[in-house]
Amino acid sequence: MMAADLNLRVWLGSGADAQAGMIVPYVQSPAHRIIDYRIRVIKQGPSGTSRIAQSGSVDLPAGRPTALTRFSISIGAHDQCQVELLIFSQGIQAGTYRFACASAF
C-alpha cells in the first residue's frame, strides 16, 4: 500500500488555557479533507510505563489548524515520553509523525 501525499503540517502544542501537561496535536491541510488518526503515547520512567491510545476522524478545513484531541500527561524529570501520530486518508496511511512529549511544552 502506497502512502498518500497530503502535504499536511503536523505539530504538538499545549492548550491555550490548559493546565501544565496538556498536549494538543494539530494538523493543517492545504485542501479540505477528512482524515482518520491514531495517537499513541508512551511514557517510561522510574515509576513504570504509561500508555495512552486514541483514534478518530476529523474534518480539516483548508488552511486552518485543527486540534485532533487534547490529553494531559504528567512528566517527571527522569521520564521519557513519545507521541506517535498516524494519519490515514480514505483508508491509506498518509503519514507517521513522532514527537517527544516535551516538544509540546
Backbone bond lengths (Angstrom), bond angles and torsions (degrees), N, CA, C in turn:
res aa  C-N    CA-C-N  psi(-1)  N-CA   C-N-CA  omega(-1)  CA-C   N-CA-C  phi
1 M - - - 1.448 - - 1.528 108.41 -
2 M 1.298 116.55 132.15 1.458 122.53 -177.77 1.528 110.16 -91.35
3 A 1.325 117.39 140.73 1.465 121.76 178.58 1.525 109.81 -72.48
4 A 1.309 115.40 139.79 1.470 120.83 177.03 1.526 108.76 -78.67
5 D 1.318 117.83 139.76 1.459 122.53 177.67 1.524 108.16 -99.62
6 L 1.332 115.97 99.50 1.457 120.79 -175.27 1.526 112.75 -102.77
7 N 1.339 117.32 -5.49 1.464 121.24 179.94 1.533 111.02 56.27
8 L 1.332 116.40 47.18 1.456 121.91 -178.53 1.527 111.25 -85.94
9 R 1.303 115.44 150.40 1.466 122.57 170.49 1.525 105.27 -108.77
10 V 1.330 117.41 125.62 1.457 122.77 -174.52 1.524 108.56 -131.07
11 W 1.351 117.39 134.31 1.456 120.91 178.62 1.523 110.17 -156.68
12 L 1.338 114.80 165.52 1.459 121.32 175.16 1.513 108.20 -104.70
13 G 1.306 115.51 140.04 1.453 121.35 174.39 1.512 108.40 -134.45
14 S 1.299 115.23 177.49 1.457 119.78 174.38 1.520 107.25 -111.45
15 G 1.298 116.45 150.92 1.459 120.53 179.43 1.517 110.58 -60.71
16 A 1.325 118.50 133.91 1.462 123.14 -176.27 1.525 111.64 -57.29
17 D 1.309 117.07 -42.96 1.462 120.49 -178.64 1.524 110.96 -111.29
18 A 1.296 116.21 23.08 1.461 119.86 -173.27 1.525 111.79 -90.96
19 Q 1.325 113.36 163.82 1.453 119.65 174.75 1.524 109.28 -75.70
20 A 1.310 115.51 169.71 1.464 120.03 176.07 1.522 108.75 -59.20
21 G 1.299 116.46 142.73 1.450 121.21 177.76 1.517 114.90 94.28
22 M 1.324 118.47 -2.16 1.462 121.67 179.63 1.527 109.48 -82.26
23 I 1.322 117.13 127.72 1.457 122.91 179.10 1.526 108.41 -117.12
24 V 1.337 115.48 134.33 1.461 121.47 -179.07 1.533 108.43 -130.03
25 P 1.346 118.73 109.15 1.463 120.70 174.85 1.535 110.05 -78.66
26 Y 1.321 116.30 131.87 1.464 122.62 -179.80 1.518 110.33 -116.49
27 V 1.334 115.67 148.51 1.466 122.44 174.26 1.522 107.27 -134.46
28 Q 1.328 114.88 139.59 1.462 120.81 174.74 1.522 107.76 -130.35
29 S 1.310 115.85 133.53 1.460 122.49 -178.21 1.526 109.69 -120.51
30 P 1.328 118.33 141.72 1.459 120.03 177.45 1.535 112.55 -71.35
31 A 1.332 117.25 -18.78 1.465 121.55 -179.36 1.527 108.93 -129.93
32 H 1.313 116.80 152.09 1.458 120.66 176.98 1.523 109.63 -63.68
33 R 1.345 116.36 134.12 1.468 120.42 177.06 1.521 109.34 -163.17
34 I 1.299 115.25 163.40 1.459 122.44 173.31 1.516 107.06 -110.44
35 I 1.332 115.81 130.45 1.461 120.24 179.58 1.529 109.23 -123.37
36 D 1.315 114.57 158.76 1.461 122.81 169.22 1.520 106.50 -108.84
37 Y 1.321 115.88 149.47 1.464 118.96 179.91 1.525 110.81 -141.17
38 R 1.327 114.42 156.95 1.465 123.53 171.79 1.518 107.07 -133.93
39 I 1.303 116.32 130.04 1.460 121.66 178.31 1.519 108.12 -118.93
40 R 1.323 114.74 133.27 1.461 121.45 174.65 1.522 107.86 -127.79
41 V 1.309 115.78 131.23 1.462 121.40 177.65 1.515 107.19 -123.27
42 I 1.335 115.52 131.21 1.461 120.47 176.67 1.515 107.87 -126.67
43 K 1.336 115.01 124.47 1.458 121.24 176.46 1.515 107.86 -118.77
44 Q 1.337 116.19 127.44 1.457 121.43 179.45 1.521 108.62 -124.65
45 G 1.319 115.70 139.51 1.452 120.17 178.97 1.509 110.82 -167.27
46 P 1.324 115.64 -172.09 1.462 120.64 -177.93 1.533 113.58 -58.42
47 S 1.317 117.75 -28.09 1.467 120.33 -178.35 1.530 112.78 -89.39
48 G 1.340 118.14 0.80 1.459 120.55 177.83 1.516 112.71 123.17
49 T 1.327 115.78 -160.00 1.463 122.78 -176.95 1.522 109.65 -119.84
50 S 1.329 116.03 135.48 1.461 122.76 175.13 1.514 108.39 -120.83
51 R 1.332 116.02 144.34 1.463 121.59 178.90 1.528 109.41 -131.90
52 I 1.324 115.31 140.19 1.460 122.66 173.48 1.524 106.21 -126.93
53 A 1.325 117.02 136.10 1.465 121.22 175.69 1.524 107.99 -136.05
54 Q 1.319 115.45 132.79 1.461 121.66 177.14 1.522 108.05 -141.29
55 S 1.325 115.90 153.51 1.458 120.06 175.36 1.518 108.53 -150.09
56 G 1.326 115.68 162.50 1.445 119.86 178.75 1.513 111.75 174.43
57 S 1.323 114.50 -172.11 1.468 122.65 176.33 1.513 107.53 -123.45
58 V 1.324 115.89 150.30 1.458 119.92 178.00 1.519 109.38 -145.53
59 D 1.311 114.94 143.39 1.459 123.33 176.91 1.525 107.11 -91.94
60 L 1.333 117.53 115.92 1.465 122.39 -178.66 1.523 109.74 -98.69
61 P 1.338 118.25 111.78 1.462 119.66 172.97 1.535 109.03 -69.95
62 A 1.292 118.20 149.53 1.471 121.65 -179.42 1.524 110.99 -60.95
63 G 1.339 115.77 128.18 1.456 122.13 172.37 1.508 117.10 74.22
64 R 1.334 119.29 3.51 1.460 120.70 -177.72 1.525 111.04 -111.77
65 P 1.342 118.79 125.75 1.467 120.27 175.71 1.528 110.09 -59.58
66 T 1.317 115.72 134.09 1.459 121.57 -177.99 1.520 109.29 -128.41
67 A 1.340 116.11 126.97 1.462 121.41 176.38 1.527 108.67 -76.04
68 L 1.329 116.65 131.03 1.460 120.33 178.41 1.517 111.04 -80.11
69 T 1.316 116.87 -41.34 1.461 123.27 -177.56 1.518 107.30 -166.80
70 R 1.300 116.55 178.87 1.466 122.56 174.48 1.515 107.00 -138.75
71 F 1.325 116.45 137.99 1.454 119.38 174.35 1.515 109.11 -148.69
72 S 1.300 114.42 158.07 1.457 121.11 -176.25 1.521 109.14 -114.52
73 I 1.318 115.02 140.45 1.456 119.93 178.76 1.523 108.59 -146.43
74 S 1.308 115.68 138.87 1.461 121.63 178.89 1.524 107.99 -99.42
75 I 1.318 116.13 124.58 1.466 120.57 -176.46 1.521 109.15 -119.86
76 G 1.330 115.59 121.80 1.458 121.58 178.28 1.525 111.65 -86.74
77 A 1.302 115.50 169.58 1.466 121.74 -176.66 1.530 113.14 -59.87
78 H 1.329 117.56 -28.80 1.471 120.69 -176.89 1.526 112.31 -106.96
79 D 1.324 117.08 11.69 1.469 121.30 -179.94 1.520 111.10 -88.01
80 Q 1.317 115.15 149.77 1.463 122.07 170.58 1.526 106.42 -116.33
81 C 1.326 116.01 136.99 1.456 119.45 -175.15 1.522 109.38 -143.41
82 Q 1.333 116.08 136.00 1.462 121.38 179.21 1.525 110.17 -135.51
83 V 1.338 115.19 139.60 1.457 122.97 175.01 1.527 107.28 -108.06
84 E 1.325 116.88 128.38 1.462 121.79 174.72 1.526 107.72 -117.47
85 L 1.313 115.94 126.72 1.463 122.52 -178.45 1.526 108.73 -120.53
86 L 1.323 116.01 121.06 1.462 121.85 175.58 1.518 107.76 -108.58
87 I 1.338 116.24 131.92 1.455 121.65 -179.12 1.528 109.20 -118.78
88 F 1.340 114.96 136.83 1.458 122.33 -179.00 1.519 109.44 -126.28
89 S 1.314 116.56 143.19 1.460 122.56 174.73 1.517 107.61 -129.52
90 Q 1.297 116.63 120.10 1.459 123.27 -179.18 1.523 111.65 53.08
91 G 1.334 115.69 41.25 1.454 122.14 177.57 1.514 115.59 80.25
92 I 1.326 117.58 -1.79 1.473 121.64 -179.46 1.517 108.72 -106.50
93 Q 1.337 116.34 131.45 1.459 119.51 179.75 1.519 110.02 -64.98
94 A 1.327 115.53 125.92 1.461 121.51 -176.35 1.525 112.25 -104.77
95 G 1.314 117.66 -10.34 1.458 119.05 178.39 1.507 112.60 169.47
96 T 1.332 114.33 154.33 1.456 123.21 173.03 1.517 106.26 -126.14
97 Y 1.317 116.21 128.13 1.464 121.81 -176.58 1.519 107.98 -126.94
98 R 1.325 116.25 134.24 1.467 121.31 179.84 1.527 108.89 -125.08
99 F 1.333 114.57 136.14 1.459 121.32 -179.22 1.522 109.51 -137.64
100 A 1.312 116.57 147.42 1.459 120.65 167.16 1.522 106.14 -75.19
101 C 1.329 117.38 138.26 1.462 120.38 -179.83 1.521 111.29 -55.87
102 A 1.316 116.34 -34.79 1.470 120.90 -178.05 1.513 112.61 -62.15
103 S 1.329 118.04 -21.23 1.474 120.04 -179.87 1.521 111.84 -67.77
104 A 1.335 117.47 -13.57 1.460 121.31 179.46 1.526 112.48 -87.27
105 F 1.336 116.87 -16.61 1.469 119.32 -174.72 1.515 112.09 -101.43
